[in-house]
Amino acid sequence: MITAKDLDDMDDLFSYTPPFKLARNEDPSTSHEAAESVNATYMEQVVYEVIEGFGPSGCISDQVLEVLSHHRYSTITARYKQLKEKGLVIVDHRKRKAISGRSQLVMWASKHYREEDNE
């Protein structure tokens, strides 16, 4: 997990994400072209800052999408995986009801994440 000291240096946290991590081998050539053209690192930071802004209460994807409504759905949701792999965002078993009525997993910026008390 990322420490508070690590969070002080945002440049290191949002290190370059190589295009090969953004498209699968079996994806069509258009996906690989898009992966080469997108600034994934910038969007990771934008999405992270929104999630971090929800503080200790965390948020669900619907909330992130609402804040970033001027971006496309896939531009935002594609960033979650990298943020989790880098340890910047934590997801556990907790869920909340989404607009659809279905449940979505709660996401926290790692500096705000607290394990659930099971008392």
N, C-alpha and C positions, 0 to 999 in steps of 0.2 A: 504494500500500500504506500501511497505517496505521503510524505511528511510535510509539515508546515514549512520547513526549510526549502523543500523542493518547490512548493507553490510560490515561493518568492521569485523564482527565476522562470517566468512564463516562456521564455524563448526555448529553454530545454524541454519543457513539458510538451510544447507543440512542435516537436521535431518533425521534420519532413516525412510525409507519408508517401512512399513510392507508389507509382501508378499500378504496379503489378498486384498490390494489395487491394485495389479497388475494383478489379474485374476478375472473374473466374476464367480458367482456361477454356471452358466450353461456352462462354458467353460470345455473342456475335461480335463481329469486328467493330460495330458502332459503339459497343460498350467499352472496348479497349481504347477507341479514339476519344470517347468522353473522359475516360480515366486519365488520359494524357493531357487533356485540356483543362480539367477542373483544378482549382486551387483548394485541394482537400484540407490542407493544413489551416488555411484561413477559415474555412467553414467549420472545422473542428473547434477552433477557438470561439467562433460566434456561438455555436451550439452549446459548448461548455459554459460560456459566460451566462447564458440563459438558465441552464440547469443550476449553476452555482448561485444565481440570483434568487432561487427559491429557498435557499438556506437549509436549515435542519428539517424542514417539512418535506423536502424533496418535491418531485413533480412527476407527472405522467407525460407520455408523448403528446397527448392532446394539448396540454398546457404549453409545451415547447412550440408546437405547431401554431398555436394561437399567437404567441409572441412574435414568431417569425413568419407570419402569414404572407409576407411579401416574397418569400422563397418557396420553391416547389417542395412538395411533400418528400420526394425521393432525395432531394438535395440535403434535407435535414436528417431524415431517418437513417440514411446511409452513414452518417457520422457516428451514430451510437456505438457501433461495433469497435471502431478504432479507439474511441474514448474509453471504452471498457477495457480493451486490450492494453492501453497505456496506463491503466490504473487511475485515470482521472475521474471516472464515473463508476459508481457502485450500484449494483442491482441485487436484491435478494428475493425472497419469496413474497414480499408484501405487494399488494395490488390495491388499486382504486378503480371505481367505476368510471368508464370513459363516456363520451357523448353518445356513443353507439349503444350504451347499456351493458356492454361487455367490460371485462376487467383488463386493465393495463398494469404492467409492472411499474413500481415506483423507482425513480432514479435519483441519486444524490451525487453531488460533487463529493469526491472522497474526503475532503476536509470537513464536510458536514455530516458524514455518515456515522450513525450510531447503531450498533446491533440492538435488536429488539429485546426488551426486558421480558423474560419468561417467568416472572414471579406470580 
